[in-house]
Amino acid sequence: MSELVVRAEKLDAIDELAPKRAEFVLDTTVYLDGNSLGALPAAVPDRVADVVRRQWGSLRIRSWDESGWWTAPERIGDRIAPLVGAAAGQIVVGDSTSVNVFKALVGAVRLARLASDAGVRDEIVVDATTFPTDGYIAESAARLTGCTLRPVTPSQVPGVLSGRTAAVLLNHVDYRTGRLHDLPSLTAAIHASGAVAVWDLCHSAGALPVGLDEHGVDLAVGCTYKYLNGGPGSPAYLYVRHDLQDRFDSPLPGWNSHAEPFGMRADYEPAAGALRGRVGTPDILSMLALEAALEVWDDVPIAAVRAKSLALTDFFLECVAEYVPEGRVESLTPAAHEERGSQVALRCADAGEVMERLIEQGVVGDFRHPDVLRFGFTPLYVGFADVERAARVLAETLRSAHG
């Protein structure tokens, strides 16, 4: 038995989050793709069955009131809030991440232009390394608001900010490399220029502390199907800081965000608070599946999640260095903890084929074109033995590919 196997067993034995694994539906697969789709929490199937059979099947329309359907977007938002460092009343759940990015970015430009010293404010700065959809939406938002779009890397942001900057859209964690960007200092720089900060939390919420309130973030969006384990296509969320809510002007006003939604008035009056981020009828089935999924977080401190995430990724990188033939892979993920999310990205010449073979052998990560093997580490259900096994199978696969 190798020294790394022994260490993995010892680390699993003292892991305070290890009992959480039993709250998920898992098998013998090493599942390292929770940064794309989280595993199924065991409480979800029965909850969804109840929503379908009793709430919809028996109570029918009465469930809007009696089962709490109507208040689900803000109620579930309050469950997410502690995971991203936000007080209650600032997050509303609903729509996709893409739709929420559009709401937030156009709303951010409008907020910037409301400032007494706003000036021209005709430029949107966007993360040039962002997930493609964020870039597409930023381009559309720029056209809609009459802004120029300026794509730069996050490290370049402070140097391009000016009195013309209206809004800045950044990813907290880079989806390809797992690089963690400096949310506190970048937010401070954005505010110093008089612009509005919009953060995409898709690859950080549920994996590490975010600190939205602590760092004064203006607007944020995120998905719920990755580290929050809400299920395929589960609704995203929108964060609007308390003191901005009365000025947040959504570009997608809908009857669900009206101050009198059942008044059916021709004129639009936005609801108070984060509710003005709602648009249309909530997607109840996936919304309530998400609510059940979030119960696994009830007794979990996010600091413990972060500590285990770093330990898992450290151990994986160590195992890869020990097992994998030298020069066969290159880590794109920063070694420094303060710059690392909860994934490891390895560059590999034949990455697509390698990932297919890993999956065949029960190690599931994913492939990002053209040459990246991506492994996500969800601390609630991934253990150290999983990590050692994944690195060992990767090494065996790479050796056989060259054999």
N, C-alpha and C positions, 0 to 999 in steps of 0.2 A: 504494500500500500504506500503510495507516494506521500511525501510530506504535505503537499497541497490538499490531497484528499483528507488527511487527518485534520489539517487546519480548518477545512470546510466544515467537517463534522463538529469541531469544537465551537466554531462561530455560530453555527445553527443552534447549538445547544444553549447558548447564552443570548440568543436573539429575542428581545422583548416583543417584537412584532410577529414572531413565528406562529403564534396561535391564530392570527388573522387568516392564514392560509386555509384553514378549515371553513371559512365563511365564503369561499369561492368554489365554483364547479371546475375542477381541474382533473387532469389525468397524468400519465407518466411523461408527457411531453414537457420539455423545457421551453416555456413560453416567454420569449423575449421580444414580443411585438406589442406590448401593452402601450407603447407610444404611438400606435396606430389604432388598435382596438383593445380595450381592457377586457380582462376575463369576466365571466358572468358571476356576479354575486349570488350566492345560494338563495337569498330571500326574494329575488326578483320573480321567478316563475309563478309562485303562489300568489304574489301580489298582482301580477298582470292578470292571472286567472280570475281573481276577485274583481278587478276593474272591469273585465269583459263580461263575466257571468252575472255578477250581482249589481255592480254600479251601472253598467250600461244595459245589461240584459233584463234586470228586474226594476231598478229605480228609474232607469232611462233618464229623461230630462231633469228629473228631480235631483240628480247627482251634481248638477252645477252648484246647487246650494248644499244639499245634504251630505255629499261626499267631498265637498271642498274643491271641486274642479275650478271654479271661477278664481279662487285665490291662489291656485297652484303656482303661477309664474313668480310671484313675489315670495311665497312661502318657501319654495325650493331655492330661490335666490338667497334667502336668509340662511339656508343650510350650507350653501357653497361659500358664503361670505367669510366664515372663519378660516377656510382653507386658503384664501387669498389675502388674508389680513384686512378684512373690511368689516365695519360695523353693520348692523342690520339696516334694512331700508334703502340700500344702494344698488342692489342687483336684481334684475328681472330676467327670468329664464324664458326662452322662446326663440323661434326662427333658427336659421343656420348661422354658423360663424361668419360666413360671407355676408349675409344680410346685416348682421350686427356690425361688421367692419364698416359697411356702407353708412349705416345710421351714425356710428361714432365719428367717422372721418368728416362727413358733411356737417354733422352737429358741431364738431370741433372747429371747423372753419368759421361757422356762424358765431360760435362763442368768442373766438379770437377777434372777430370784427365788431363785437359789441363793446369791447374795452374802450375806455375813454381816450386812450392814446394809441388806438389800434393802427393808425396809419394805413398804408395800402393793404398789407397782409394778403398777398396774392401768390403765395408759394406753399406747396405741400412737399415736405421732405418724407421720403419713404425708404425703408430698409431695402437696399438693392439685392440683398441675399434672401429676401423673404419668400415664403411659400407663394407660388405663382398667382393664386387667386387674390391674395392681398394686393399684389402689384396691379392686377387687372382692375380691381375695384378702386384702388387709389387713382389710377389713370382716369377712370370714369368720374370719380368724385371731383378730380381737378377740372375736367371739362364742364361739369355741372356748375361748379362754383366760380369758374373763370380764373382758376389758378394754374400756375406752371408746376409741373411735377418734377421734383429733383431727387432721383435715386442715388443714394450714397450708402456706403457701409456704415454700420453703427459707430465704429471708431471715428469716422469722419464727421459725424453729426455736429459736434460742438463747433467745428471749424466752418460750417456752412450756414449756421443760424444767423439770422439778421432781423431787422425790423420789418422785413417783408414776409417772414415765415409765419404762416397761419397755424399749421398743424404738423405734427410729426408722428408717423406710424412706424412702430418698431416691434420686433419679436423679442420676447424675453429670452427664449432659447431657440437657437438656430435648428431648424428641423433636419438638416442634413448632417451637421457635424456634432450637434449637442453642445455647442458653445453657449454659455450663459452670459448674457450682456448685462452691463452695470446699470440696472434700473434706477437706483437712487441718484447717481451722479448725472446720468443722461436726462432724467426728469428735471433735476435742478437746473441743468444747462438750458433745457427747453423753456422752463419758466423764466429764467433770467432774460431770455430774448423776447418774452411776452407772448410766446406761442403756447399751444395746447398740446399736451402729451397724450397719445393713444397707444396703449400697449396690447399686443396679442399674446395671451397667456396659454395658448393651446398646449405647449410642451413644457409648461412649468407648474400649472395648477394641479395639486395633488402629488407633486414630486418634490417640491421645495418651498420654503417660505417666500412669499411675494411682497407683502407689506404695502398694499395699495394705500391704505389710510396713512400709515406711518411716513410714507415718502411723497404724499401729496399728489398721487397720480390723478389725472383729470377723468379720463375715460379708459375703459379696458373691455376687452372681449375675450371669449375663450370657448372651446368646445368642452363637451362632457363625456365623450366616448373613449378618451385615451386613459390618463391616469385616474380619472374619476369613475371609470367603469360603468358609464350610463347605458351602453348598448349601441349597436350600429345606428348611426343617424340620430342619436339622441340630441335634444335641443341644446343650443348654445346659450350664452348669457351675455348680458350687457351691464357694465358697472358705470354708474354716473355718480360722481362724488356729491355728497350732500349739498354743499354750498353752490353747486352748479345746476342743481335740478330745476330750479325755477326759471333758468335761462336756456336750458337744453331744448333745442328746436329740432326735433327729428324730421328728416326728409321723408319719412314714411309714416305719416299720421294715419291712424286707423280707428275704427269704432271701439276697439278694445283699449285704446289709450285716451279715449275721450273722457272728459270730466263727468259726463252723463251718458255712458255708453248705451243705455236703453232709452234715452230721450229722443234719439233719431233726429237730431237737429241738423239743419243744412250747414250751419257754421261750425267750425272746429274749435273746441276749447280743450287744451291738453289737461290731462289729469295731473294732480300734484304728485311730486316725488318721482321715484324711479319708474312708476307705472307708465309714464309717458314714453317709455321705451318699448311698450307693447305695440302690436300692430293689429293682427287679426285674431281669429279664434285659436286658442292654444291647442297644440297637438297632444291631446290628453293621454293617449295610450303610451307614447314614448315618454311624456312628461312624468307620469306616475311610475313608470318603470325606473326612471332616473331617481325619483324620490326614494324608492325602495333601495336602490343601489347605494345611495349616499349614507344609508344607515351604518355601513361598515366603518364609517369615519367617526362615529359618535364618541368613541373613547380613545381616539388616536391623536397624539400631539404631532403637529407637522414638523417640529424640530426632530422628533425621533425618526420620522420618515426620511428627512434630509440626511441625518447621520447614517442611516442604513444605506441609503442610495449611494452616498460617497464610498462607504465601505464595500458595497457590492461592485461598483465600477472600478475601484482601486484593485480589488481582488481579481476581477476579470482581466484587467490590463496586466497584472502580475502573472496570471496563468497563461495568457497569450504569449507574453515574453518568454516564459519557461517552456511552453509546449510547441509553439508554432515555429517552423523553420525560419531562420533569420532572413530578413529581406522579403519575405513572402507577403506580408501585410504592413501597412503604415497607418498608425492611429491619427485620425483627424481631430479627435476630441482632446481639448486642452488637458494637460496634466494637473494644472493648478485647480484646487477645489473651488476657488471663487470664480472660476471661469467655466465650470462644468455643470451641465444639467444632469439628467438621469439616463443618459444613453451613451453608448460608445459607437463611434463610426470608424470602420476600418477600410482603408483603400486597398483594393485587391484587383489585379488585372482581369481576372475572369469571374468577377463578383456574382453576376447573374447565375451562372452555372453552379458556382460554389453554394449559393444560398439554396438553390433547388435541391442539391444533394444533402445539405444540412437538414432541410425540412423532411426529406425522406427518412432521415435517421433520428427524427424526433427532437430536433433543435430548431425552433421557429424564431427567425428574425425577419428582416426584410431587405430588399435590394433597392437602391436608389441609383438611377442612371447617372453616369455610365459605369462607375466602378466602385460603388460604396456598399459595404455590408453594414447594416444598421441594427444594433441590438439595444432594446429598451429594457430598463430594469425597474419594475414596479415593486417597491419594497413591501407592500402588503402581502404579496404571494410568491415572490421570487426569493429563493434561499441561496446560501453559499454553495451547497452541493450542486444546485442547478448551474451556478456560474462555472464551477470547476468542470462539470461535465460538458458544458457548451464549449469551453475553450479546448478541452481534450478532443472532442469530436471535430471541431474546426481544424485542429492540427492534423488529425488523422485524414480528414478529407483533403486537405492541401497536399499532404504527402502522397496520397494515392493518385491525385490528379497529376502529379509529376512522376509517378512511378512507372 
